[in-house]
């Protein structure tokens, strides 16, 4: 590295490469921002869902207090571990709720993102600027496949902290039993770590669906959402005509199959243990098989298929001529 | 100087319809070229080929690049505005500036803001809240701020009232055009912009029927207006088109001298619009 100082002639072309990379990154940032301007549901819907959870927490304490105080368990057996477990369950539930909302929003987003620009004819405006079709399609995947899932993870973490604070305040005011909920930063971090890996796994596993939706979006002349549902219709047709469910089994597997791999087919010690006493969610670290999930052949086959679908969508956007 | 656009044998078919059949033309730098033709003549297809928006056969170089293979690099030097290339209705004026600034290395935001300050357009407005004339002004503001070498305009003022149209072309000529820049323009309102052109290309049924600079037109084409009784002797000089106007006859000639025609009647250079009609209606040369 020190040779750069002695020989500036060598340093010049080396500096030129990051400059063009920096420009490409700047373009990608502008493109991703654009997605959130156009598709406001991407951030409005998760925020609204998180807001609703907070509102429920603020006003539902009467019911919670009623249920928990009536429950006999809380008197004798409700210790630190249970209080901590309840906090981690909330942590997980908040994330799951926001993720379900996100799944709907992203489905609509991916189906619409390459269709809307043709419908409102703004595609010629976008194409009048020096942005490649590859970078354009990449920006949709970055927005919907990276920024939103990790944004939702962050939003879920913040929402959970707010909820715990509200419950703690209720407890301090005597509206909820003292010691109902507890906080442990290490436990919290361990659960966030689980969710973080889960988000990465979910993104990778769902890439072929993302690619399929993008391809539908770029090819549909009208009603892309209907075309996106074609696999379900075919599965129904198969069942009606042949009384078999091969396609449905495949669709079902492609939608959630990896979670079964992660959870060892549902055979979790955690589940057995919670029948006797509550365990904080981070106990799943010993149970979940991330190694098996991330080395799953179908996961990476899906990624390869997704690459093909995204490439096809890019080529079609490049050469499609709707005249 | 190398040509800005060099087209040789451009061909394109949509199914059985042949939009372009062996079109060749050259556009030199610093010119304002009118691409003129009736609907369905192949104008838009030719522009799409130039912009790399469609596949085609034949040879085409734009600023020394192949628009099929090097579209992304090309678009740093080429600006495009069309009646069909509408700004998205959801975008805010400020967002449009942010976006173009983010993706275009040759965009100067101050120029766009300076131009918009002279209009009634507010930065916080969405495109859907603007009138069609204002949307065109916004698009023009973006284009003025991009330091491009070739500007392609496809019916840019369609559906605008006269005032907006006049302002549009005045701005283009005064604030944008210079000897380094080339403008390629199609429009139906030829009469309105014909004194803007330095060159014209007539295109009809997928063929180029005329390619000339405006100076060349003056020496190549003559329009002679004669009274009805002189029509026969004027017709003897073989006009390629004639048209009756208020009892007199306008005859259109190619390659006749003023000495031959001047004695018969009133002689002048045909307007581009008249010449276009004459070439379209007249017998194929």
Interface residues (C-beta under 8 A of the other chain):
Chain A: X23 X26 X27 X29 X30 X31 X33 X34 X37 X38 X117 X120 X121 X122 X124 X125 X127 X128 X129 X130 X131 X132 X318 X319 X321 X323
Chain B: X14 X44 X45 X48 X51 X53 X54 X55 X71 X72 X73 X74 X75 X76 X79 X80 X81 X82 X84 X85 X86 X87 X88 X89 X90 X91 X92 X95 X98 X99 X100 X101 X102 X103 X104 X105 X139
